[in-house]
Amino acid sequence: MHRKVLDEELIYLVLSVVEEIPIGFVSTYGQIAALIGRPKNARLVGKILSMSEYFGKYPCHRVVDHSGRVAPHFKEQKRLLQEEGITFRDENHVDIKKHKWKIEG
């Protein structure tokens, strides 16, 4: 019997990690995937974040791709990040070296 890929347990696991990203920092889809024990599922993390509004309010704007690029369809993401003190190295890329969330442990 196949287990659904997007069950609520997985969704809330991803969102609980996103909730921990501090103001002034960003994480990547891959970093979150690795933190939940699914290092090859960065796209799945992105899919979950695209549906996050149905599960509550989470700081999904703090998640970018591995190069620091903001999501092209998320028009408010750049403004939200800038309001939190995030700087950009160009029009669409966060200064990932400066702002990437470093997980303790």
C-alpha positions in Angstrom: 0.0 0.0 0.0 1.4 3.4 -1.0 1.7 6.1 1.6 0.6 9.5 0.4 3.6 11.7 -0.3 1.9 14.8 1.2 0.4 13.7 4.4 -0.4 16.2 7.2 2.4 14.9 9.4 5.0 15.7 6.7 3.4 19.1 6.0 3.5 20.1 9.6 7.0 18.8 10.0 8.2 21.1 7.2 6.2 24.1 8.5 7.6 23.5 12.0 11.2 23.9 10.6 10.2 27.0 8.7 8.7 28.5 11.8 12.2 28.3 13.5 14.0 30.4 10.9 14.9 33.6 12.8 14.1 37.1 11.5 17.1 38.3 9.5 18.0 34.9 8.1 16.9 32.7 5.2 16.9 28.9 4.7 16.9 27.0 1.5 14.5 24.3 0.3 17.3 21.8 0.4 18.4 22.8 3.9 14.9 22.2 5.1 14.6 18.9 3.3 17.8 17.7 4.9 16.6 18.8 8.4 13.5 16.7 8.1 15.6 13.7 7.0 14.7 13.9 3.3 17.7 15.5 1.7 16.6 14.7 -1.9 13.2 16.3 -1.5 13.8 20.1 -1.9 11.1 20.3 -4.5 8.6 18.6 -2.2 9.5 21.3 0.4 8.7 24.0 -2.2 5.4 22.4 -3.0 4.4 22.2 0.7 5.4 25.9 1.2 3.2 26.9 -1.8 0.2 25.4 0.1 1.2 26.7 3.5 -1.6 29.3 3.7 -4.1 26.4 4.2 -2.3 25.3 7.4 -1.8 28.6 9.2 0.6 31.5 9.1 4.3 30.6 8.6 7.3 32.7 7.6 7.7 31.0 4.2 9.1 34.2 2.7 12.3 33.2 4.6 12.9 30.2 2.2 14.8 30.7 -1.0 16.5 28.4 -3.5 20.2 27.2 -3.1 21.5 30.3 -4.8 19.4 32.7 -2.8 16.9 33.4 -5.5 13.4 34.4 -4.4 10.4 32.6 -5.8 9.3 34.3 -9.1 5.6 33.8 -8.3 5.8 35.2 -4.7 5.6 38.9 -5.5 5.8 40.1 -1.8 8.8 37.9 -0.8 11.5 40.4 -1.6 9.7 43.2 0.3 9.0 41.0 3.3 12.7 40.0 3.5 14.0 43.6 3.1 11.7 44.7 5.9 13.4 42.1 8.1 16.9 43.4 7.2 17.8 40.9 4.5 20.1 42.4 1.8 20.2 41.3 -1.8 23.2 40.9 -4.0 21.1 41.6 -7.1 17.5 42.1 -8.1 16.4 38.5 -7.3 19.1 37.0 -5.1 19.5 37.3 -1.3 23.0 37.7 -0.1 23.0 34.0 1.0 26.5 34.0 2.4 25.5 36.8 4.8 22.0 35.7 5.7 21.8 31.9 5.5 20.5 30.3 8.7 23.2 28.4 10.5 21.7 25.6 12.5 23.3 24.9 15.8 24.0 21.3 16.8 
